[in-house]
Amino acid sequence: MGYINIHTHSPMPNRNISVRSYQPGELEELDVSENTHRSAGIHPWYIENVDKSFNQLIEALEEDSLLLIGECGLDHVWGASQDLQESVFRKHIELSEKYEKPLLIHCVKAYNEVIAIFKEMQPKQTWIIHGFSGSQQLMEQLLDLGFYLSFGKAITNVKSKAYEVFKDVPLDRIFLETDDSPLNIRKIYEKAAEIKQIDVTELETCLVENFNKLFG
C-alpha cells in the first residue's frame, strides 16, 4: 500500500506517495516521479518578490500541476511583518477557493489569527495544519472547525506536546509528514501506530482513506 507523506521537501522512494513542497520559483526545476505530487506556496519566512511568486503559483494552478496549495500561513516568531504575512496568507486562501485545492498551513504562535481568518472567510476547501504541536484544547478547537492535523518528527519524542496530543486525534483527521527532517516516513508511521496501539497496516489504510477523501 505504501506510506503517504503529506508534506516533504525531499524526494521519496517510489513505493510511497509523497507531496513535495516547493516555493513557486522552484516548480520548473524538478521532475515529478509517478508517486510524487506537488504543493507550492509562499512560506511566511520567504516573502519576497511576491507578485512574481504569485504569478508562478497561478501558472502552476492553471496547469493543474499542484495537489494542494502551501505551505503558507502565519509565523509570529520569524518572517516578514505580520501585516504582510496576513495579506499573503489571505491571497493563498482566495486561490485555494478559486482552484478548489486544500490548503497546507504553517502556523507558529498565530493560531488565534488563523482561526479568526477561517471564521471570517468561511472557506469551503479543507485546511491542513502541518507539523502540529499545539495543546489538547487547540486540537479540539481546530477539529471542530473541520481542520486536518499533520504530525511529523515531534511525535517520536515522548516528551513533546505533539506526542501527547496525537494520542487523542481521531484517525480520520490526521496525516503524517517528514517536512525537512531526514527521518524516514516509515519510522514516523511506526511510532504513530505504536502511540495509537494499532498495526501499521491499519494506520496505512486510514491515511489512504483520508487522502482519497480529500484528493480523490
Beta strands, then each sheet from edge to edge (+ up, - down):
strand 1: 4-8
strand 2: 17-22
strand 3: 36-40
strand 4: 68-75
strand 5: 103-108
strand 6: 127-129
strand 7: 148-151
strand 8: 174-176
sheet 1: 1+ 2+ 3+ 4+ 5+ 6+ 7+ 8+
end
